[in-house]
Amino acid sequence: MTEVDIIKQCKQYDKSAFKELVRQYSPALMSVCLRYMGQKHLAEDMLQETYIRVFNNILQYQHQGSFKAWLYRIAATTCMKELRKKYPMVDSDIASFENQYETEPLELNDEHGIFKIIEELPLPYRLIFNLYVIEGYSHQEIAIMMGVAESTSRTQLVRARMMIKSLLKKNNVERIA
């Protein structure tokens, strides 16, 4: 079943099309949810919430832009809303970060190793880094999504990058090929 067929049939509330949508997009959407939530069981909950929102809003999809990007945006927004409810977005101190983590050596020759480094960032920094670097949102969009000032988004991205450099150095990684 093609993407166009899935969308068309989902808009007609065809259960088999919804199943196909879940089958085709779950791995990618789970990856998005896991990057934001950090823990598998929380990511699974957010994946389920993402599909509920997709199913409730499928009629609003206008075939403008990529369908996959539309799904990713719903997943990211779903995770962000949940994180904002659970955790206040306050600034963390870099000095406390440096002493907080004792890590074992990481293998960074694949995507998993890189994401392990990102997972070690404190929540606000990890979110900003994911939104800006991985998802491609602007600082203005991030500020709106997180309910912070645009300057906070920029500052936390700089700090996230500094922390990543520190973690890479700590794990004796000189350069990622």
N, C-alpha and C positions, 0 to 999 in steps of 0.2 A: 504494500500500500504506500503510495507516494505521500509526501508531506501535504500537498494540495488536497489529496483525497481525505487524509486524516482531518485536516482543518474543516473541510466542507462537511464531512460526516459528523464531526464533533459538534458543529454548529446545529446539526439536526438531532443532537443528543443520542447518537448511535453508540450504544455501550461497547460494541466491538472496536469502534474507532478510538474510544477513550482508552481501552485496554492497549491498543496498538501504540497510542501516544505515550502511555506510561512505559511500555516495553522499549520503545525506541529512545526515549529521552531521559529515563531514570539515571543511567550511569553518569551522564554529563551534569544533570541537575543535582545529583547527590554530591558530586565533586564540588560544585558551587556551595551547597549548603554546608559541607564539611569544612571548607575554607573559612566560612564565617563562624560556625558554631564550635569548631575545634574538637568536638566529641561525637562519635558515631551515633549514639542514641539520640542526641539532640538534633543532629543533622537529619536523621530519619524522620523525626517529628516534623521538622521544617519542610522536608520533602513532601510529606503528606499534606501539610498546610498549603504548600505551593500548588499541588494538584487541585486542592479544593478551590483555591483562588482562580486557577486556570479554568476549571470547569464552570465556575460561576461567572467568569468574564469572557469566555470564548466568543460570544456574540459581538463583543467590542473589538476584537482583533480585526484590523482594517487592511491586512495584506500589504502594509507599508513597512519596508525594512524586512529584516530576517525574522522568521518565526522563532528560530532558536534564540535570537537575541531578546525577543519579547519574553520567552520563557525564562531566560537567565535573569532578566530584570525583575520579573515577578519573584523568582527565588531569592535574589539578593534583597529585595525590598521586604519580603516576608521574614527573612533572617534578621534584617536590621530592626524591624519593628519589634520582634521578640527580644532582641538584645537590649534595645532601649527601654523596654518594660522591666527587664530583669536587672540591668546594670546601668548605673548613672555614668555618663561619659565625662569622667574627670581626668585631669592630666596626671600622669605618673611621673615619678622622679627617676631620672636616668641612673643616679647613684644607687638607688635601692634596686633597680633592675640588674645592675652589674653584679651585685652581691647575691642576688636572689637565686640565680640559676646555676646549678652545677650539672653540666651536660656530659654525656659520654660521646666519644667521637662519632661523627656522622659520615655516611657515605653520600656524597652529593653528585654522584654521576647519573642520577635519574631525577625525575620530577618529584618523587616521594621524598628524597633527601632534602630538596630545596624547600618543599612545603613543611618539613619538620623544623627547619630553621625559622620559617615564618610563624609557625605555631607557637614558638617560644616567646614571641613578642607579647607584651601586655595588650589586653583586649582593645583599647582605643587605637593603639598604633597598628595592630594587626588589621583592624577594620579599615582604617584609612589606607593602609598599604594595599590591601585587597581591592578596595574600591578604585583607587587611582591607578595603580600599576597593572593589576591583573584584569579588572573589569573595564578600565578605561573611562571612568567618570571624571568630570572636571571637579575642581575644588568647590565651585559654586554648587554643583549638584550634590556633592558629598555634604556640604554644609546644610543644605536643605534636608537631605535624608537623615542626617544624624542630629539635627537641631543644634548645631554649633556655628560659630563664626567661620567665615572662609579662611581667615588668618589662622584659626585653630587647626583647620584641616592641613594647611601648608606647613605649619610648625610641627604637627604630629607626623607628617610624612617625612620631614627632614630627620626627626628624632628616630623614626622607625628605620630609616636607612642607616643611621649611625649605629643603631642597635644591631642591625643585620651585619654590618661590617665587623662589629665587635664579636658577634657570634661566629662569624666566618673565621676571624683571626683566632678566637678561642678554640675552634675546632681544626686549626691548622689548615685552613683552606685558603690558598693564595689566589686562585683564579678558577672561575667556573667556565668550562669550555662550552 
